Structures are given as C-alpha cells and as structure tokens.
C-alpha cells in the first residue's frame, strides 16, 4: 500500500513539474483554441464589437443609410459681358474686354425619387447655365431644373441615371429639441462629410432668409457647400434640407438652419405636378398681438395672453374683406391650425388652396367666431434688378 502511494505521489509531482515547464517555455502548446498547424487564434478583447457592427451610440448606420442619396452639385454661370464693351470710346480707354471666366458654384442635394428628382436650395442653382450632379459612387450627370420656389429657397432638379439611391422622407413634425441629427453634404468641396449634433430649436422664423420661414435649428456643423444637403435622424431618414448658418467668420459657429422636410415635400409635389407652387392669399395686414395693440383696438388687457394675430388693415375687395374680416379682428386659427404670430399666419394661409373656402377662428370684441374665407392665389413678388 505504501509503495503504491509513493509511486502515485512521484507521478503527480513529475506531471506538475512538466506542466510548469511547458507553461513557461511553450505556452502556445496549452492553447485549446489553436487550430491545426499550430497558429494561435486571438479572441477580441471584451468590449470590442465584432466586425461589421457599430458600438452603442454610433451613428454609422444612419450615415451609411443616407449618404448614398446625398449628392454634390457643381454649377457654372457665364460671366456677364460689359454692355459698353462694343463702344469705340470704351475700347479706346479700356481696350478689348473678353467675356471673362465663368463663375463656378458648389452645393449639395438629396435624391428623393428613383425617377431622378433631387431636392436642393434655390440659391445653389439660381442663375446657373450648367449644372452637374456628382453621386457618392462617383457617377456624374447633367441636371435639369424642373422648378424653383424662391419663397422657401427650394429647387427641384432631375437627372437621368439608373439604380439611384433614394433617401427615406421622415416626419419632421415629430422632431423635438434635443433629438440627435446628422448633417451630410460637401463642405468647401472637400468631399462628402457627415457632422453630428442635436436639434437646438424648432420653428425659427423672422430671420430674413426666406419669405416662409419655419427652420429647424441645429448645432451640427454646416459650412459653405453644405447648402441643399441632408439633415437626417438616427435612422437615416430625411428631416430637413440644410440651408443657412449664422456666422461671423463664414464658417460654422454651431448655429445652422434647415428647411423641414414637411415643407420640402409640399414644394416637391407641387412643382412635379403643376410646375410651380401655388399658395393661398387673403389680403390682410397683420401684426403680432401685444398689450399696447390690444388696448388700441379696445380689447381686454389680457387678450394678448390668449395668442393670435391682430389684423390692422384689410385690402378692399380682397378675400378677407369679402368674407367680413375687418381691422381689429384677431385671427387665432386658420383651417383648424392655431396661429400665434405673423409668420405662422402667413404660412397657414399659404397652405390653403385658392378658391376653396376655409374657416378662420376670429376674436372680435372679446367674442370668438368662425368666418369662412375663400382665399385667392398669392402672386410671386417681382424681383427688382
């Protein structure tokens, strides 16, 4: 018995000693994960994601989903010839004047239809003689301007290419301040760039940029060349068209503005269907309601707290006048949509269909009433040159 136990103890001691020698000099021999051939397999450290997936909080999928539909837009415009260039005296003093170098422009756009329709800013293509669209997959195509809407600074282009990537239109009305967003475009012509931020504010207006303003404000970096590009949510859905920035240096300072996709969609559908955007008009002179204005028209001091827009003037024989609207009335809603300032009233009236009656909720002498107004067609103001 003792001899057997002694033999067992010696065997165990030798095996333990051998294990430590191998573990010290040839640790790879002990690797159970090594495949045939003796090549070690090194597993990814804990916390790293497998290849092809994104870590929590990454916007890589959203960027990948939307970026294919965002294009670069290159424009050129023939330099204007001096009207006096053919005058003999002009030639005597200034010599022969050439036509000059063509002016080049740069912007971005978003493919919104497999048929080749592209949303961009009007100021990107305004006055251009030649428009070239460059896709993210390097394909190029000449673009045709289908229509423009200077009042919202939007334009619709069309290209003829097959198998176009198309962005998904989101619901900008569901956006909330603090929601994460990405801005995609071609700033300064360096190539497609994705920047991130949040929705800083909604419904920004009275900025003096467009006639109809209802901007999404974001701190995602927007720079020259980004105009017309996409503002998308974390799923890659289009939320807005990047349009302008507030800047003292010409570069991004964290205050950018985008046109909501809800507005862009209306413009797109109107231009594709009718070739232009038709808006309603009722012929009134509105002012934001305040206590002083309320007192002037004999309203109660707290009338301004209820919101609404004061009508200080009515065009004779205009739609509003024919419906019975008069100075001193306070419009609080248009077609069921509440309006709290002049910009909201202007936008709400513009969405009305000319010739189709729509109800206006009016506060008159502290009593609320509904008045049916048949809007006319809003005429585009003539541009002074």
Beta strands, then each sheet from edge to edge (+ up, - down):
strand 1: 70-77
strand 2: 103-111
strand 3: 117-121
strand 4: 130-134
strand 5: 140-142
strand 6: 144-149
strand 7: 154-158
strand 8: 180-185
strand 9: 193-204
strand 10: 215-218
strand 11: 230-232
strand 12: 238-245
strand 13: 256-260
strand 14: 280-281
strand 15: 284-288
strand 16: 309-314
strand 17: 330-334
strand 18: 337-338
strand 19: 357-364
strand 20: 367-374
strand 21: 376-377
sheet 1: 5+ 4- 1+ 2- 3+ 7- 6+
sheet 2: 8+ 9- 10+ 13- 12+ 11- 8+
sheet 3: 14+ 21-
sheet 4: 15+ 16- 17+ 18-
sheet 5: 15+ 16- 17+ 19- 20+
end
